[in-house]
Amino acid sequence: MENRMNVSVSPHIRGTMSTSNIMRLVVLALLPAAGFGIYNFGIRALYHMLVCIVTCVLTEFTFEAFADRPVAAGDFSSVVTGLLLAMSLPVNAPLWIGFAGSLFAVLVVKMFFGGIGQNIVNPALAGRCFLLISFAKHMTNFTCDAYTGPTPLEALKLGEEVDPLFLIMGSTGGSIGETSAVAILIGAILLLAFGIINLRIPASCFLVFTGMLIFLGGRGFDDIYLVQELCSGGLMLAFWFMATDYTTSPITKRGQVLYGALIGVLAALFRLYGSASEGVSYAILLANLLTPIIEKMTIPRAFGRRR
C-alpha cells in the first residue's frame, strides 16, 4: 500500500513535457508583450506584474501548506496566472487591484476547486472579470502619463479612425500587455514552435470573429477596419494565451474547433452589440463553462458496431 497509484479523472493525455516546463515556456512566450508593456507604460507596469505574481504564488503556497497538501507552487502555473492578470490591468490602477484580483483568481477559482487541472474557468480571466465587476472605475480608466485620450477600442466604438500601424506596433493606450500585436505574435510563434499549443483554437477564434465582423460590422470586407478590430483591445492576448488554456479547453480536435468558433461568435457579438467596449473575457469564460458539453458532443466514436 505504500506505492499508491495517482488516480485522477479522465480524459488522460500522455506527454513527455512536465507541467513546470510547459509553464516556463508560457512565461517565456509572454515576456515580449510584458517587456513591451513596461517600455510603453513605464516602471509602474513592472510593479503590477510583481504584485500579481508574488500574490498568486504566495496564495497557492499558503493554501497548500495550511490544507496539508503537497506544495506545487513551484510549477509556475501561478506565475502564468499572475503575469496574465497583470498584463490585463490599466497601468494607473492602484497596486492593490492586482493583489485583490490575484487572491480571487488563485484562492477562489483555482484552489477551492482542487488546484491546477481542476478549475473550471481560466483563473486570470476570472480574476479580471471579478475586478471589472467590483472595481469598474479603476479597471476602465486607461488614462496615464503617456496616453490621455480614449483607447483604440473606445475610439473605434465612437466611430473614430485609428492608425493600424500604432495597433500593430503597440504605441497606444490600453491594458499593460495588450497593446502590441507584434509582441503578442512573437510569443504565439514560440508557443507553436515548442508545441505548447496548436492552431485549432486560435485559428477558429480569429476566422469566426472576422467572419462575424464582415457580415455584421456594417463595413463588409474592409481590410483596414478588420485589422483595427483584430489588433485592438485584449483580443490577441486572449485568443492566443487564454483561450488555449489546457485545463479549461476541450481536448478533442473537433471540440477545439467548435470551442474556438463559439468564442469567436460571442466575442464579436459582445464587441458589436455590448455596452462595454470589450467582451472577449466573458466570451472565453462562457466557453470554459461549456467545455464539458463540447467534449461530450465531440468524443470520437469507438471502433466496433452495436448488435
C-alpha positions, 0 to 999 in steps of 0.5 A, a space after each residue: 500500500 505504500 506505492 499508491 497509484 495517482 488516480 485522477 479523472 479522465 480524459 488522460 493525455 500522455 506527454 513527455 513535457 512536465 507541467 513546470 516546463 510547459 509553464 516556463 515556456 508560457 512565461 517565456 512566450 509572454 515576456 515580449 508583450 510584458 517587456 513591451 508593456 513596461 517600455 510603453 507604460 513605464 516602471 509602474 507596469 513592472 510593479 503590477 506584474 510583481 504584485 500579481 505574481 508574488 500574490 498568486 504564488 504566495 496564495 497557492 503556497 499558503 493554501 497548500 501548506 495550511 490544507 496539508 497538501 503537497 506544495 506545487 507552487 513551484 510549477 509556475 502555473 501561478 506565475 502564468 496566472 499572475 503575469 496574465 492578470 497583470 498584463 490585463 490591468 490599466 497601468 494607473 490602477 492602484 497596486 492593490 487591484 492586482 493583489 485583490 484580483 490575484 487572491 480571487 483568481 488563485 484562492 477562489 477559482 483555482 484552489 477551492 476547486 482542487 488546484 491546477 487541472 481542476 478549475 473550471 474557468 481560466 483563473 486570470 480571466 476570472 480574476 479580471 472579470 471579478 475586478 471589472 465587476 467590483 472595481 469598474 472605475 479603476 479597471 476602465 480608466 486607461 488614462 496615464 502619463 503617456 496616453 490621455 485620450 480614449 483607447 483604440 477600442 473606445 475610439 473605434 466604438 465612437 466611430 473614430 479612425 485609428 492608425 493600424 500601424 500604432 495597433 500593430 506596433 503597440 504605441 497606444 493606450 490600453 491594458 499593460 500587455 495588450 497593446 502590441 500585436 507584434 509582441 503578442 505574435 512573437 510569443 504565439 510563434 514560440 508557443 507553436 514552435 515548442 508545441 505548447 499549443 496548436 492552431 485549432 483554437 486560435 485559428 477558429 477564434 480569429 476566422 469566426 470573429 472576422 467572419 462575424 465582423 464582415 457580415 455584421 460590422 456594417 463595413 463588409 470586407 474592409 481590410 483596414 477596419 478588420 485589422 483595427 478590430 483584430 489588433 485592438 483591445 485584449 483580443 490577441 492576448 486572449 485568443 492566443 494565451 487564454 483561450 488555449 488554456 489546457 485545463 479549461 479547453 476541450 481536448 478533442 480536435 473537433 471540440 477545439 474547433 467548435 470551442 474556438 468558433 463559439 468564442 469567436 461568435 460571442 466575442 464579436 457579438 459582445 464587441 458589436 452589440 455590448 455596452 462595454 467596449 470589450 467582451 472577449 473575457 466573458 466570451 472565453 469564460 462562457 466557453 470554459 463553462 461549456 467545455 464539458 458539453 463540447 467534449 461530450 458532443 465531440 468524443 470520437 466514436 469507438 471502433 466496433 458496431 452495436 448488435 
